[in-house]
């Protein structure tokens, strides 16, 4: 169903956003 596909897309996007957020935090720590 569309609902399941939407949930899958949302969860995969959330993982990508979380990964990018962690990378940005590490980059900020290196600059300091």
Secondary structure as GFF3:
##gff-version 3
##sequence-region A 1 32
A	DSSP	alpha_helix	2	31	.	.	.	ID=ss1
###
